[in-house]
Amino acid sequence: MSLSMAWRILIVDDETNARSALVELLAQEGYDAFEAADGFAALRQIDELIPDLVLCDLRMPRMDGVELLRRVADRTMRPAFVMMTAHGTVDSAVEAMRLGADHYIQKPLNFDELKAVIERTLEKVKLRAETRELRERLRERDRFQGIVGASPGMREVFKTVTQIAPSRVSVLILGGSGTGKELVARAIHQLSPRAAGPFVTINCAALSETLLESELFGHERGSFTGAQGRREGKFKAADGGTLFLDEVAEIPAATQVKLLRFLQEREFERVGSNAPVRVDVRVVAATNRDIKQDVASGRFREDLFYRLNVISVRIPPLNERRADVPLLAEHFVEKYAAENGKPVKGIDDQALARLLGYGWPGNVRELENVIERAVVLCDGDTISERHLPDEVRPMVTGASPLQIPGATLAELERYAIMRTLEATGGSTSRAATMLGISPRTIQYRLKEYRGGELSGHHDHEHEGDLHADESHMPRVASDAPDVAALGQPPKHE
């Protein structure tokens, strides 16, 4: 084999002469060869040298080859293993292969045969490395500043963030609880000229009016009961950086006035002081409320709203970005498997169908909690339906039989379109976004389903009131994997 690099091979054998001879022969072939006298010494060498391949005797005192392999089997970047045995014990070899050994060879060794085995094994190592690199590239393609997403809605968010980050304008992030508003705020900060400065956060809903004002602007000694000394607030802490005001719609009226003044004048006063304090802070705010309704009702100042809402970024809920569910699930499996020391590597098709069919009222945060729970409960390397909570069930209505397999693609497509239209109250534009197709495609399909007429249909640019026609829907058995049920529960059942 023509080596483009010096492969590292660790020989583990309690027979000193055999071990030394292998080191010398492999070195002559161009390999970096190292040796260890038993499994315990090999564990230290594996940690220090990070070999590409371990050539290991099966029978050794203190720790045999099978136990050594078991000790490193769950490591993400473990070396390949070729096991050597002089005893012809098939059971041990089979156990080694079950634990992940790549090959085994019997002693006394035929060196030409051993070279061929090593070459084939290292080709597999190279292929695995290239696969990992490709997977990482694909994973990075679907990430933006640590945010996982490849759906059209999230790509639009990423595009907007990239455009607005270099400026200093105030930004209002809109989205439900658990959609990742703080992650988007951090991305804005990290892509801005202020990235080297502080990123300071405060949850405006978590504090009383007095404490919130003090947390934001600071206070002087004796300004209120318990104020035993001067304290700098979040605005001062964020000087030269970004202040993220989470749940900004919860700010009480009096504090809204002080926040408005800062946004207009770039200065504020500590509680209990009349001396102005000037800082250079960019404000990024977020809310999960209908803040325009709060403005209309007088609960939130209109002038403050317009100061905060110079540019708005809407984060779509998870049920509008179904394409991201598998990506997010894979991300959380990897994260929590590492945190909990579990060998979980993926999710089976039935469990994934459950995740795709659920409505996710708690958005990405709920999905993260579900996957963390599943990883902890998983007793193998793959998450299945039984590891998911009972409430994660596909939202299928009707109980009779379009079986999967058994249904045509056209029937499944029709079911997905009609149910999604129902979930969106008849809005073809929102349904198109959820399904990842164009509104015109939905209109064309509806003409087909309804004999060429679109009775009651509004133009896709407006919110329609289109009711799904049950007579045209295929019915899906409740025990079938839910690959078609998309969106929230139908409103017109």
Salt bridges, closest charged atoms under 4 A:
ASP13 OD2 - LYS107 NZ 2.64
GLU29 OE2 - LYS115 NZ 3.75
GLU35 OE1 - ARG19 NE 2.78
ASP38 OD2 - ARG62 NH2 2.86
ASP47 OD1 - ARG75 NH1 2.77
ASP57 OD2 - LYS107 NZ 3.60
GLU67 OE1 - ARG70 NH1 2.93
GLU67 OE2 - ARG71 NE 2.95
GLU95 OE2 - ARG70 NH2 3.02
GLU95 OE2 - ARG98 NH2 3.08
ASP102 OD2 - LYS124 NZ 3.49
ASP102 OD2 - ARG128 NH1 3.18
GLU133 OE2 - ARG137 NH2 2.82
GLU136 OE2 - ARG139 NH1 2.33
ASP142 OD1 - ARG141 NE 3.47
ASP142 OD1 - ARG155 NH2 3.69
GLU182 OE2 - ARG186 NH2 3.16
GLU213 OE2 - LYS258 NZ 3.32
GLU215 OE2 - ARG231 NH2 2.68
GLU220 OE1 - ARG230 NE 3.31
GLU220 OE2 - ARG270 NH1 3.64
GLU232 OE1 - ARG270 NH2 2.94
GLU250 OE2 - ARG289 NH1 3.46
GLU250 OE1 - ARG299 NH2 3.60
GLU267 OE2 - ARG261 NH2 2.70
GLU267 OE1 - ARG278 NH1 3.19
GLU269 OE2 - ARG261 NH1 2.99
ASP280 OD1 - ARG168 NH2 3.61
ASP280 OD1 - ARG194 NH2 2.69
ASP294 OD2 - ARG289 NE 2.79
ASP303 OD2 - ARG301 NH2 2.81
GLU320 OE1 - ARG314 NH2 3.22
GLU320 OE2 - ARG430 NH2 3.78
ASP324 OD2 - ARG321 NE 2.78
GLU330 OE2 - ARG139 NH2 3.37
GLU334 OE1 - ARG139 NH2 3.16
GLU368 OE2 - LYS335 NZ 3.05
ASP379 OD1 - ARG386 NH2 2.95
ASP379 OD1 - HIS387 NE2 3.64
GLU385 OE2 - ARG354 NE 2.37
ASP390 OD1 - ARG393 NH2 3.71
GLU413 OE1 - ARG445 NE 2.87
GLU422 OE1 - ARG419 NH1 2.71
GLU448 OE1 - ARG445 NH1 3.64
GLU461 OE2 - HIS460 NE2 3.03
ASP465 OD1 - HIS467 NE2 3.30
ASP469 OD2 - HIS472 NE2 3.24
GLU470 OE2 - ARG419 NH1 3.33
GLU493 OE2 - ARG419 NH1 2.85
